[in-house]
Amino acid sequence: MEWNGLKLPDNVYDLLEERGLIAACTDPEEFRELLGKEKISFYIGYDPTADSLHVGHFLQLNIMRLMQIYGHRPIAVIGGGTCMIGDPSGKTDMRRVMPKEEIEANGEKFKVTMKKFLDFDDGKAIMVNNADWLCNLNYVDFLREVGWYFSVNKMLTADAFKARMERDIGLTFTEFNYMLMQGYDFYRLFNDYNCVAQFGGSDQWSNILAGTELIRKKDSKDAFGMTFNLLTTADGVKMGKTVKGAVWLDPKKTTPYEFFQYWRNINDADVAKCLKMLTLVPLEQIDDYVKRGGSAYNEAKELLAYTLTELIHSKEDADLALKTSREVFGGRGVSDAMPTAKLGDDDFTDGKINILDLLVVTKLAPSKSEARRNVRQGGVIVNDVKVDSIDASFDKSAFEDKFILKKGKKNIIKVTL
């Protein structure tokens, strides 16, 4: 298959497999055959637990995009109903009970980001909110129609439930219902939209099987489930976190430059995996970066950062981020696109601010103890001069001109009043 000058496998299943994306599938051979001969509808659900999607969601969004390139129809499900309960999967503590108004507002923001990835014209993709059917359910009717098909014994073998029950907090009865609700989502989509497959992260396997089993038991028909490997570092840690918190897809929460820098600064050991899972850079090109090693990793990271920034934001944002990165880290100057932290009067004591407080306020360090360690290890620089003492402080006049604060090689910020 030819797409935008790239030679891709004829079957999207093969593309997902060779990119190292697939974790599990209910019936791999049959599903692969189906994807090769028919154009299907499939869905991925997104509970709006925050006011922006983040890097953790990006992998799933990209899979929907790849499926659409091959002519399949994505159904993006905003979890306005399931979010009222909260998915215990992958969570060691109970989720916060969110007000309905907050859930609805978050869902609207999700829609804006999703429309950057998927083509919703002429029904090529559709977006629905499961609140439309879940929030109007009669509980007794739901138990009779759905609950009857679920075995509590089998549900308790799910990793999500076992992990929570082993902790003091346990598992609430409300959360125990989440699996039934997600299974019912799939059942409704199967019948209302001819949606024959549900996709999700590897931590969603039990919830996805709940849907395929419900469809099989109620309708005596087959549906498919597929999960994908989570985006993790070589050490097994989920990607998408920084000292400042999550890496968001909303430019108001994580600027395009900060987004670019996150990918530009990942470890060498992670860049090949990210290029394979998140881009369509040819595998031969990725392998060449790995074989050459050394400075080739920097080329690969720059390509990764640029490609993802262009996809999430725009070509203009990617061009500016690339230019700024090269200027700042090449020692050629300071750009207006550089991340900026603004200090207020409350940040100063007697007109001065200590270097440890400054690192914490600008979020270059999560705590004073971490800031102290950074200074003592010689990793803190102000305007190209190393800070040698944890007692160093700066008065307000220092911030009236250029004040560039660096922590290590990868974290740099402009500080202003």
Number of C-alpha atoms within 10 A of each C-alpha: 11 9 9 6 7 11 11 16 13 12 17 22 21 16 17 18 13 14 19 14 23 20 15 15 18 17 12 14 10 12 18 15 12 14 18 16 9 10 14 18 23 26 25 20 22 21 22 25 20 16 18 23 25 18 18 20 18 20 22 23 23 17 21 24 20 20 23 21 14 17 16 20 24 29 23 21 21 25 27 28 24 25 24 23 20 22 22 20 20 14 13 17 14 16 15 11 11 15 10 13 9 14 21 20 14 20 24 14 16 21 17 12 17 19 12 14 17 21 17 16 8 7 11 15 21 18 16 15 20 23 19 12 13 20 12 9 11 9 11 10 10 15 13 10 12 17 18 10 16 17 9 10 8 8 18 13 12 15 16 23 22 14 18 20 15 11 11 8 11 15 20 13 8 11 18 19 15 20 24 21 22 23 22 24 25 28 26 17 21 23 12 9 13 14 21 22 24 27 21 24 22 17 16 20 24 19 24 26 22 22 27 24 20 24 24 13 13 12 11 10 13 14 24 22 26 22 21 23 17 22 23 15 17 14 8 9 11 13 19 20 15 12 12 13 11 16 22 24 23 20 15 9 15 20 20 27 23 21 26 26 21 20 22 23 16 17 13 17 13 18 27 20 19 21 23 20 23 20 18 15 15 14 13 8 13 17 13 14 19 16 11 10 14 11 9 15 23 18 14 23 26 20 19 23 26 24 21 21 26 18 16 20 18 16 15 12 20 23 15 18 26 20 14 20 22 14 14 14 13 9 10 10 10 16 15 8 17 18 16 15 16 12 17 10 11 8 14 16 10 8 13 16 19 16 23 24 18 22 23 18 17 18 17 24 21 16 15 16 11 14 24 19 15 20 23 13 12 14 16 27 18 17 12 12 11 15 20 14 14 15 12 13 16 14 14 16 10 14 16 11 10 13 15 19 25 21 20 15 11 12 16 20 19 22 20 17 13
